[in-house]
Amino acid sequence: MSGLVIIGAGHAGCRAAEAICNLGWDGPLHLINAEACRPYERPPLSKAILSGERSVSDLPLLRDAIFSRPNFFYEQSARVALIDRVNQSVTLNDGRVIPYLRLLIATGATARSLPLQQNGYPQIYSIRTISDVEGFKANFHAGARLVIIGGGLIGLEVAATARKAGCQVHVIEAGPRLLMRILPEELEGELRRDHVQAGIAFHFDSAVSQITGNGRVEAVQLVNGERLACDAVLVSIGSVPDTAIAEACGLKVDNGIAVDEYLRTEDPNIFAAGDVCRVFTQDGSYRLECWRNSGDQGEIAGQNMVGDLRPYSGTPWMWSDQYDKVVQAAGVVNPGQEIVVKDLGGAGKASFHYEVGRLSAVVAYGSIGVVAKTVSVGRTMLERGISPNPDDIATAADLRIFLRTPATA
Ligand SMILES: Cc1cc2nc3c(=O)[nH]c(=O)nc-3n(C[C@H](O)[C@H](O)[C@H](O)COP(=O)(O)OP(=O)(O)OC[C@H]3O[C@@H](n4cnc5c(N)ncnc54)[C@H](O)[C@@H]3O)c2cc1C
């Protein structure tokens, strides 16, 4: 009997499964996971799991009760190799065929790799899954010399965790500063200062020419001739959406599986959600790689597979822990926006981004409580369409005052 099939048991796939169960669906529901374990939360991989404070079994993505529901089939170590849209079925890599009425593709993303990773040294890692972290952890101890290629959010989280563990850390960044896509200079200055004070050595405007060694990694050679002796290398240069099976069955892919506001592909029986999808709206298109977005999209896609169609319209929101501080952002940051920077009373800084005169994003870096409060107010403003005058933002003692104002046209 045909039922619902979800490919990928990350945050999007699991939230979809939960939404489907909550709506009382009692037909077959297959959740298919290429990984060899129960679904787990991914963000702690670069933080508490890497440091050893938590394990994946502490961080389940699905309640135990769901696994014991009748007609719920969880397949682990199972990769969907093929989607047959004509016969409405998926084929697993072991040859089994599962028919579907409706299908959700929630295959997420994979870590982008560097061509020089192919030189075969086992001490070159990426971090996307628990098995990646288990391998990397062997090199994670006091005194270990670590080179991180890429000063993005995950690279910096690993750098912070590594310094706490007593590793020596070099970070190689291709750009002139950190997190250029989301942090304005004033906020980046604070973040960089904290990392430098913690002992991170940064190499900006830098690229790797080769990784050398004799049976195991011994050094990273930079294009400028500098040689960084090391025991392990982490490549953290972003990720690419895992769209291969969608492309192979002829679905539209444009740096992400193309979906409409209901998270439907051009095939009305196939949905996509999370890091793998690109949402097309009247105003353009976007693809996000963050926890909140993937879960919210999963929930809406799950509901839309069994119930009335609801549009997805969440305000993007993300966080990244760095030591005892945090980066948070709500909304959409684009180059060329007008930016107002606000000091958060010595506890950090926030930037308010305006596009064509309207508030478009709020970003903050600093102590967790103050940042969370600021970005939460900013997110509410974005959700309610409130766009305060930039001069008033700069001088306001308490941002909550703006929540009492009506939305601006
Ligand atoms: C190390 C790390 C730290 C992060 N930290 C933060 C953070 O602090 N804050 C934040 O907002 N976001 C963070 N993120 C991002 C966040 O975790 C992701 O946005 C979210 O996990 C995406 O969920 P997803 O379900 O779309 O994809 P994924 O979590 O990637 O799940 C996709 C699943 O599909 C499986 N799969 C792929 N292809 C197939 C196939 N053909 N058949 C079967 N299964 C398949 C994959 O193995 C994977 O298990 C972090 C990500 C990483 C990797």
The ligand as an SDF file (V2000), in Angstrom:
LIG
                    3D

 53 58  0  0  0  0  0  0  0  0999 V2000
   28.2900   21.1350   12.5650 C   0  0  0  0  0  0  0  0  0  0  0  0
   27.0400   21.9350   12.3490 C   0  0  0  0  0  0  0  0  0  0  0  0
   26.6710   22.9160   13.2690 C   0  0  0  0  0  0  0  0  0  0  0  0
   25.5330   23.6750   13.0420 C   0  0  0  0  0  0  0  0  0  0  0  0
   25.2000   24.6420   13.9590 N   0  0  0  0  0  0  0  0  0  0  0  0
   24.1110   25.4180   13.7440 C   0  0  0  0  0  0  0  0  0  0  0  0
   23.7700   26.4540   14.6600 C   0  0  0  0  0  0  0  0  0  0  0  0
   24.4730   26.6670   15.6590 O   0  0  0  0  0  0  0  0  0  0  0  0
   22.6740   27.2000   14.4050 N   0  0  0  0  0  0  0  0  0  0  0  0
   21.8850   27.0080   13.3020 C   0  0  0  0  0  0  0  0  0  0  0  0
   20.9000   27.7370   13.1070 O   0  0  0  0  0  0  0  0  0  0  0  0
   22.1710   26.0140   12.4120 N   0  0  0  0  0  0  0  0  0  0  0  0
   23.2660   25.2250   12.6180 C   0  0  0  0  0  0  0  0  0  0  0  0
   23.5870   24.2330   11.7250 N   0  0  0  0  0  0  0  0  0  0  0  0
   22.7140   24.0310   10.5510 C   0  0  0  0  0  0  0  0  0  0  0  0
   21.5750   23.0750   10.8630 C   0  0  0  0  0  0  0  0  0  0  0  0
   22.0220   21.9980   11.6120 O   0  0  0  0  0  0  0  0  0  0  0  0
   20.9870   22.6180    9.5300 C   0  0  0  0  0  0  0  0  0  0  0  0
   20.4200   23.7560    8.9100 O   0  0  0  0  0  0  0  0  0  0  0  0
   19.9330   21.5430    9.6870 C   0  0  0  0  0  0  0  0  0  0  0  0
   20.4630   20.4170   10.3430 O   0  0  0  0  0  0  0  0  0  0  0  0
   19.4160   21.1410    8.3140 C   0  0  0  0  0  0  0  0  0  0  0  0
   18.4700   20.1380    8.4620 O   0  0  0  0  0  0  0  0  0  0  0  0
   17.9800   19.3110    7.1960 P   0  0  0  0  0  0  0  0  0  0  0  0
   17.0130   18.3140    7.7260 O   0  0  0  0  0  0  0  0  0  0  0  0
   17.5700   20.2090    6.1140 O   0  0  0  0  0  0  0  0  0  0  0  0
   19.2960   18.5590    6.6490 O   0  0  0  0  0  0  0  0  0  0  0  0
   20.3060   17.5880    7.3770 P   0  0  0  0  0  0  0  0  0  0  0  0
   20.3810   17.8500    8.8230 O   0  0  0  0  0  0  0  0  0  0  0  0
   21.5710   17.6730    6.5750 O   0  0  0  0  0  0  0  0  0  0  0  0
   19.6630   16.1310    7.1870 O   0  0  0  0  0  0  0  0  0  0  0  0
   19.5940   15.5010    5.9440 C   0  0  0  0  0  0  0  0  0  0  0  0
   19.6640   13.9950    6.1620 C   0  0  0  0  0  0  0  0  0  0  0  0
   19.3500   13.3490    4.9280 O   0  0  0  0  0  0  0  0  0  0  0  0
   20.1990   12.2300    4.7600 C   0  0  0  0  0  0  0  0  0  0  0  0
   20.2460   11.9040    3.3260 N   0  0  0  0  0  0  0  0  0  0  0  0
   20.8480   12.6080    2.3330 C   0  0  0  0  0  0  0  0  0  0  0  0
   20.6490   11.9860    1.1340 N   0  0  0  0  0  0  0  0  0  0  0  0
   19.9160   10.8780    1.3880 C   0  0  0  0  0  0  0  0  0  0  0  0
   19.3970    9.8390    0.5830 C   0  0  0  0  0  0  0  0  0  0  0  0
   19.5620    9.8280   -0.7500 N   0  0  0  0  0  0  0  0  0  0  0  0
   18.7110    8.8330    1.1770 N   0  0  0  0  0  0  0  0  0  0  0  0
   18.4920    8.8440    2.5150 C   0  0  0  0  0  0  0  0  0  0  0  0
   18.9600    9.8200    3.3360 N   0  0  0  0  0  0  0  0  0  0  0  0
   19.6560   10.8210    2.7840 C   0  0  0  0  0  0  0  0  0  0  0  0
   21.5190   12.7380    5.3030 C   0  0  0  0  0  0  0  0  0  0  0  0
   22.3800   11.6580    5.6140 O   0  0  0  0  0  0  0  0  0  0  0  0
   21.0660   13.5110    6.5380 C   0  0  0  0  0  0  0  0  0  0  0  0
   20.9760   12.6720    7.6530 O   0  0  0  0  0  0  0  0  0  0  0  0
   24.7270   23.4490   11.9070 C   0  0  0  0  0  0  0  0  0  0  0  0
   25.0900   22.4590   10.9770 C   0  0  0  0  0  0  0  0  0  0  0  0
   26.2310   21.7100   11.1970 C   0  0  0  0  0  0  0  0  0  0  0  0
   26.6280   20.6650   10.1900 C   0  0  0  0  0  0  0  0  0  0  0  0
  1  2  1  0
  2  3  1  0
  2 52  2  0
  3  4  2  0
  4  5  1  0
  4 50  1  0
  5  6  2  0
  6  7  1  0
  6 13  1  0
  7  8  2  0
  7  9  1  0
  9 10  1  0
 10 11  2  0
 10 12  1  0
 12 13  2  0
 13 14  1  0
 14 15  1  0
 14 50  1  0
 15 16  1  0
 16 17  1  0
 16 18  1  0
 18 19  1  0
 18 20  1  0
 20 21  1  0
 20 22  1  0
 22 23  1  0
 23 24  1  0
 24 25  2  0
 24 26  1  0
 24 27  1  0
 27 28  1  0
 28 29  2  0
 28 30  1  0
 28 31  1  0
 31 32  1  0
 32 33  1  0
 33 34  1  0
 33 48  1  0
 34 35  1  0
 35 36  1  0
 35 46  1  0
 36 37  1  0
 36 45  1  0
 37 38  2  0
 38 39  1  0
 39 40  1  0
 39 45  2  0
 40 41  1  0
 40 42  2  0
 42 43  1  0
 43 44  2  0
 44 45  1  0
 46 47  1  0
 46 48  1  0
 48 49  1  0
 50 51  2  0
 51 52  1  0
 52 53  1  0
M  END
$$$$
